[in-house]
């Protein structure tokens, strides 16, 4: 007990700030990734050969761009984007410097999840909307996104947890947060207690995100099938 008290006295504030930085970094990046990823996923679905507005060439080009974004390891991407990040946000360090690379890395992943969720929507509902004269974008909003919402929400915790893993890697280049603490104290200074503490906090964050996501999906499913 005394050892824990001494540890918290020495590192408690550092870990609390690192946790806050990680949460801000992850959720801001997740928001940005979905702002970009949802339109990309919708276009991938619409332009698919079996989509509402098939455009084979455009779908192939967009799919190639998304796949290329997913293929680059995050640690390489964050280094590659250093000049762009510095030009846009003015720094490559701390939370501000990590958000742009996290968004760029996560948006293609989100786009593919959105595409898959929309592809699972019942084709009969889409045909019914078409028969009633609904426009393409009315079908996207009222059928695809509405009916695909439970599946889309199931993907949110997956995306957030993935970004959380990326944020830990971003600590290797001074992005701040728990990853930075684990590397600077746990690895470089051989302080195993700090390393273990950051791992425990990350595990707790993952469990909380997944549990909240599961509750939201179950609640929505009950309302939609009531």
C-alpha positions as CSV (number, residue, x, y, z in Angstrom):
1,X,0.0,0.0,0.0
2,X,2.8,2.4,0.9
3,X,4.5,1.5,-2.4
4,X,1.3,2.3,-4.3
5,X,0.9,5.6,-2.5
6,X,4.5,6.6,-3.2
7,X,4.1,5.6,-6.9
8,X,0.9,7.7,-7.2
9,X,2.5,10.7,-5.5
10,X,5.4,10.6,-8.0
11,X,3.6,9.6,-11.2
12,X,-0.1,10.1,-10.6
13,X,-0.3,13.6,-12.1
14,X,1.9,12.5,-15.1
15,X,-0.4,9.5,-15.8
16,X,-3.6,11.5,-15.3
17,X,-2.4,14.1,-17.8
18,X,-1.2,11.3,-20.2
19,X,-4.6,9.7,-20.0
20,X,-6.4,12.9,-20.6
21,X,-4.2,13.7,-23.6
22,X,-4.8,10.2,-25.0
23,X,-8.6,10.5,-24.6
24,X,-8.5,13.9,-26.4
25,X,-6.2,12.6,-29.1
26,X,-8.3,9.5,-29.7
27,X,-11.8,11.0,-29.7
28,X,-10.8,14.1,-31.8
29,X,-9.1,11.8,-34.3
30,X,-12.1,9.4,-34.4
31,X,-14.5,12.3,-35.1
32,X,-12.3,13.5,-37.9
33,X,-11.9,10.0,-39.3
34,X,-15.7,9.6,-39.4
35,X,-16.3,13.0,-41.0
36,X,-14.0,11.8,-43.8
37,X,-14.8,8.1,-43.7
38,X,-18.6,8.2,-43.9
39,X,-18.7,10.1,-47.2
40,X,-16.0,7.8,-48.6
41,X,-17.8,4.7,-47.5
42,X,-21.1,5.9,-49.0
43,X,-19.4,6.6,-52.3
44,X,-17.8,3.2,-52.3
45,X,-21.2,1.6,-51.8
46,X,-23.0,3.8,-54.4
47,X,-20.3,3.4,-57.0
48,X,-19.9,-0.4,-56.6
49,X,-20.9,-2.5,-59.6
50,X,-24.1,-3.5,-57.8
51,X,-24.7,-0.1,-56.2
52,X,-27.3,2.5,-56.8
53,X,-25.1,4.6,-59.2
54,X,-22.5,2.1,-60.5
55,X,-19.3,3.8,-61.6
56,X,-16.7,1.1,-62.2
57,X,-13.7,3.4,-62.9
58,X,-14.5,5.9,-60.1
59,X,-15.1,3.0,-57.7
60,X,-11.8,1.4,-58.7
61,X,-9.8,4.6,-58.2
62,X,-11.4,5.5,-54.9
63,X,-11.0,1.9,-53.7
64,X,-7.3,2.0,-54.7
65,X,-6.8,5.2,-52.7
66,X,-8.5,3.8,-49.6
67,X,-6.6,0.6,-49.8
68,X,-3.3,2.5,-50.2
69,X,-4.1,4.5,-47.1
70,X,-4.8,1.3,-45.2
71,X,-1.6,-0.3,-46.4
72,X,0.9,2.2,-44.9
73,X,2.0,1.3,-41.4
74,X,1.1,4.1,-39.0
75,X,4.6,4.7,-37.7
76,X,5.8,5.2,-41.3
77,X,2.7,7.4,-42.1
78,X,3.3,9.7,-39.2
79,X,6.9,10.3,-40.2
80,X,5.9,10.8,-43.9
81,X,3.3,13.4,-42.8
82,X,5.7,15.4,-40.6
83,X,6.0,18.3,-43.2
84,X,2.3,18.4,-43.8
85,X,1.4,18.3,-40.1
86,X,3.9,21.1,-39.3
87,X,2.5,23.2,-42.2
88,X,-1.2,22.7,-41.1
89,X,-1.0,22.7,-37.2
90,X,2.4,24.3,-36.7
91,X,3.9,21.4,-34.8
92,X,4.5,17.7,-35.0
93,X,4.7,17.2,-31.2
94,X,2.1,16.7,-28.5
95,X,-1.6,16.1,-29.0
96,X,-2.0,18.7,-31.8
97,X,0.8,17.1,-33.8
98,X,-0.7,13.6,-33.6
99,X,-4.4,14.2,-34.5
100,X,-3.8,14.8,-38.3
101,X,-1.8,11.6,-38.9
102,X,-4.3,9.7,-36.8
103,X,-7.2,11.0,-38.9
104,X,-5.4,10.2,-42.2
105,X,-4.6,6.7,-41.0
106,X,-8.0,5.9,-39.6
107,X,-10.3,7.4,-42.2
108,X,-9.6,4.7,-44.8
109,X,-10.3,2.0,-42.2
110,X,-13.6,3.8,-41.3
111,X,-14.5,4.1,-44.9
112,X,-14.3,0.3,-45.5
113,X,-16.3,-0.4,-42.3
114,X,-19.0,2.1,-43.5
115,X,-19.1,0.5,-46.9
116,X,-19.5,-3.0,-45.4
117,X,-22.3,-1.8,-43.0
118,X,-24.2,-0.2,-45.9
119,X,-23.8,-3.2,-48.1
120,X,-25.6,-5.3,-45.4
121,X,-28.8,-3.2,-45.7
122,X,-31.8,-5.2,-47.1
123,X,-32.0,-4.8,-50.9
124,X,-35.8,-5.0,-50.6
125,X,-35.9,-1.8,-48.6
126,X,-33.8,0.0,-51.3
127,X,-36.0,-1.3,-54.1
128,X,-39.1,-0.1,-52.2
129,X,-37.7,3.4,-51.8
130,X,-36.8,3.5,-55.5
131,X,-40.3,2.4,-56.4
132,X,-41.7,5.3,-54.4
133,X,-39.5,7.8,-56.3
134,X,-36.9,8.5,-53.7
135,X,-33.8,10.2,-54.9
136,X,-30.4,8.6,-54.5
137,X,-29.5,10.9,-51.6
138,X,-32.9,10.3,-49.9
139,X,-32.2,6.6,-50.1
140,X,-28.7,7.1,-48.6
141,X,-30.1,9.1,-45.7
142,X,-33.4,7.4,-45.0
143,X,-32.5,3.8,-45.9
144,X,-28.8,3.1,-46.0
145,X,-27.7,5.2,-43.0
146,X,-30.9,4.7,-41.0
147,X,-31.1,0.9,-41.5
148,X,-27.3,0.5,-41.3
149,X,-27.0,2.5,-38.0
150,X,-26.7,-0.5,-35.7
151,X,-23.9,-1.9,-37.8
152,X,-22.3,1.5,-38.1
153,X,-22.4,1.9,-34.3
154,X,-20.8,-1.6,-33.8
155,X,-17.9,-0.3,-35.8
156,X,-17.3,2.8,-33.7
157,X,-15.7,1.0,-30.8
158,X,-13.5,-1.0,-33.2
159,X,-12.4,2.3,-34.8
160,X,-11.8,4.0,-31.5
161,X,-9.8,1.1,-30.1
162,X,-7.7,1.0,-33.3
163,X,-7.0,4.7,-33.1
164,X,-6.1,4.1,-29.4
165,X,-3.4,1.6,-30.5
166,X,-2.2,4.1,-33.1
167,X,-1.9,6.8,-30.5
168,X,0.3,4.7,-28.4
169,X,2.6,4.2,-31.4
170,X,2.6,8.0,-32.0
171,X,4.3,8.3,-28.6
172,X,7.5,7.0,-30.3
173,X,7.8,10.4,-32.1
174,X,6.8,12.6,-29.2
175,X,3.1,12.8,-29.8
176,X,2.3,12.8,-26.1
177,X,-0.3,10.7,-24.2
178,X,0.2,7.3,-22.6
179,X,2.4,6.0,-25.4
180,X,4.9,8.7,-24.9
181,X,5.0,8.1,-21.1
182,X,5.4,4.3,-21.7
183,X,8.4,4.9,-24.1
184,X,10.1,7.8,-22.2
185,X,9.7,6.3,-18.7
186,X,8.9,2.6,-19.1
187,X,11.3,1.8,-22.0
188,X,14.0,4.4,-22.0
189,X,14.4,4.7,-18.2
190,X,13.6,1.0,-17.5
191,X,10.8,1.9,-15.1
192,X,8.7,-1.2,-15.3
193,X,6.1,0.1,-12.8
194,X,5.3,3.0,-15.2
195,X,5.1,0.7,-18.2
196,X,2.7,-1.6,-16.3
197,X,0.6,1.4,-15.2
198,X,0.2,2.7,-18.8
199,X,-0.8,-0.8,-20.0
200,X,-3.4,-1.1,-17.2
201,X,-4.9,2.3,-18.1
202,X,-5.0,1.4,-21.8
203,X,-6.7,-1.9,-21.0
204,X,-9.3,-0.1,-18.9
205,X,-9.9,2.5,-21.7
206,X,-10.4,-0.3,-24.2
207,X,-12.9,-2.1,-21.9
208,X,-14.8,1.1,-21.3
209,X,-15.1,2.0,-25.0
210,X,-16.2,-1.5,-25.9
211,X,-18.7,-1.7,-23.1
212,X,-20.3,1.7,-23.8
213,X,-20.4,0.8,-27.5
214,X,-22.2,-2.5,-26.8
215,X,-24.7,-0.7,-24.5
216,X,-25.5,1.8,-27.2
217,X,-26.0,-0.8,-29.9
218,X,-28.3,-2.9,-27.7
219,X,-30.3,0.2,-26.8
220,X,-30.7,1.2,-30.4
221,X,-31.7,-2.4,-31.5
222,X,-34.4,-2.4,-28.8
223,X,-35.8,0.9,-30.0
224,X,-35.7,-0.1,-33.7
225,X,-37.5,-3.4,-33.1
226,X,-39.9,-2.2,-30.4
